[in-house]
Amino acid sequence: MLQIEELKVVVGGKTILNNVNMEIPKGETHILFGPNGSGKTSLMMTIMGFSGYNVTRGKIIFKGEDITDMPINERALLGIGVSFQRPPTISGLKTREIVEICDVDRSTNVEELAKQLNFTDLLYRDVNHNFSGGEIKRSELLQLMAQQPDLVLLDEPESGVDLESIVLIGDAINSLLNRGVRCPQERPHKEIISGRTKSALVITHTGHILDYITADRGQVLYNGILCCSRNAREILKWIREYGYEECVRCSNEIMPLI
Amino acid sequence: MLKRDNAFDINLEDYKVDAKDHAYVEKLSQIESTDAKQLLDVGVDIDENARTGTFIQKDKSVIHCKTRQDGVEVMSISQAQEKHEWLSDYMWKNISPDTDKFTFQAREIPHEGYFIRALPGVKTKHPVQSCLYIAKEGFSQNVHNIAIAEEDSELHIITGCATAPHMVTGLHVGISEFYVKKGAKLVFTMIHDWGEKVNVRPRTVAQVEEGGVIISNYISLRPVGSLQMFPTTHLNGKGAVARFQSILVASRGSFLDVGSRIVLNAPGTRAEIISRGIASGGSIIARGDLVGKVAGIKAHLECKGLILNDGLMQAIPELTAHVPGVEMSHEAAVGKIDQHEIEYLMARGLDEDGAISTIVRGFLNVDIEGLPASLKKKLDRAVSETQKDMM
């Protein structure tokens, strides 16, 4: 689904990502760990194509197509969707209207979706205007559910969210990625998920979101270097016990090789 | 592009002060079709659906005027002077004819204007519509308007101003005096669509008594030569409220110097001024002046401006407090469209132009109280069209 090769990214003259190689196969959810300032959000913004993130080496391939120089909207229409951590307020634009913009093929029942996300009362508020942390997340997820991207990039989906909301948000992510677990069901679970094609990259520095969603793999970004790729829970266990110190050691080993 | 200090001076001698009389029409449907189209664009409903009354003046002639609700008076100012002897207590009470040459001319060479009044306790079911229209090339239309919302009444007025399609230059001078009595409410929406070289000088003062509410919406999206106005509202009685909103677009060649002053003279009064301006080749000076005279008042001013392509956008918010214990604030922002907002919308699938026009539409989309649904739709359409012209 997504392939990143030898990616180097410079922001304001400073190297933020160094030789990042990553692959997210179809249907898989990967967790991207890393302390604050390690370059996680920059990687996401680069994948989406935001200005200010200059790719000086390497390339990004999505669905077999080199998208490194593609405009943002074309990437979106090709099937990449982002949940931002701090999206801007757009005065006078109702949240309902942006959800309709996301819903390119007009197939979404906005009211129904909003109900699921406990968002009905906010549909006619200006996008992100005075939204709480949890409201921002729900608004972002509502937009993604209307967009139905094949690759979902989620930036810190659990940050600034109260405990009650996080369950709702976890459910929404699972349903977006077709990874929900619901029992009893008329059809066998394996049949329901057999058509699963959605991939995701979930950014987290605490890893709390792993209590609510399932993942196929974890990766660690430290100081602009992707220094680890293995089972997500295993990584989380390390980080919970020892912090990112072990990652420092690994990234120091990799550094001279770049 | 015109700067604040060199707003061109208007030479009154360049304008004709007389025009031929236009015949009165009994039915709005008899209005000439070219005129009718212009009227429609500024909110006049020819079918008078959902309108309580109508007043239409073309050049110096009142060509139609009627009321459709008991207790609501709609007539020309000269008729009103004949009918109500007391009207002299209301005319020129707030604005001195000596204020400037425009007010002076309005007294020396008056050309009618409207008188709209809701009797005590009467609430208009629908807005009264009024239109001041200039058809004669180079005409200086000098009108004097009075609106009175008597005690506990509720009066909605939609007034549109426009010019004939062929017209190039003209001058509109409008003296308006508004009275909102105890417990009354006046909602006043003004839509302007003047010609590209028409100069407009409204002079407006409103007096609001205890518990009274005045809501004023001003919309000018189409090109205008120059427009300069600074209406003043006095909140004189306890708990009176004023809310002023303006939506302005200045395209190339347009100069808009628009603001409002609200003086809070009584405890518990509240005032809000909201202004949105887009300079797209033209100039906007957006003023706002809140004056707190007693303790226990609350006032807020919000002024946002965008420059698309080029233009001048100057926000001048002023707060004056004469005593301690007032709560006054302002928020002003001038700039270009935030790149983050554009890219955010692009990440949802819009191309860059689509993202910019969506943001501009949102920017101009201020919720306007008391606007009939059909007019709201028309306004949305006008915003879309204006926004297309700007791109």
Contacts between the chains, C-beta under 8 A, distances in Angstrom:
chain1	res1	chain2	res2	distance
A	48	B	347	5.7
A	50	B	343	5.5
A	50	B	347	8.0
A	51	B	339	6.4
A	51	B	343	6.6
A	71	B	346	7.1
A	71	B	351	7.5
A	71	B	352	7.5
A	72	B	343	5.7
A	72	B	346	3.9
A	72	B	347	5.5
A	73	B	346	4.3
A	73	B	347	7.6
A	73	B	349	5.6
A	73	B	350	5.9
A	73	B	351	5.0
A	73	B	352	7.5
A	73	B	355	7.8
A	75	B	347	8.0
A	76	B	346	6.9
A	76	B	347	5.5
A	76	B	348	6.3
A	76	B	349	4.5
A	77	B	349	5.4
A	81	B	347	7.7
A	82	B	347	5.5
A	84	B	344	7.2
A	84	B	347	8.0
A	87	B	344	5.8
A	88	B	338	6.2
A	88	B	340	4.5
A	88	B	341	4.8
A	88	B	344	5.5
A	90	B	341	5.4
A	90	B	344	7.4
A	90	B	345	7.5
A	90	B	358	7.8
A	90	B	359	6.1
A	90	B	362	5.5
A	91	B	304	7.5
A	91	B	362	5.7
A	91	B	363	6.0
A	92	B	361	7.1
A	92	B	362	3.2
A	92	B	363	5.6
A	92	B	364	6.9
A	92	B	365	3.7
A	92	B	366	7.1
A	93	B	358	6.4
A	93	B	359	7.2
A	93	B	361	7.7
A	93	B	362	3.7
A	93	B	365	7.7
A	97	B	358	7.9
A	98	B	345	7.4
A	98	B	348	6.3
A	101	B	345	6.9
A	101	B	348	5.1
A	101	B	349	6.5
A	101	B	350	6.1
A	101	B	358	7.3
A	102	B	348	4.8
A	102	B	349	6.5
A	104	B	349	5.6
A	126	B	362	7.5
A	143	B	348	6.3
A	147	B	348	6.7
A	147	B	349	7.0
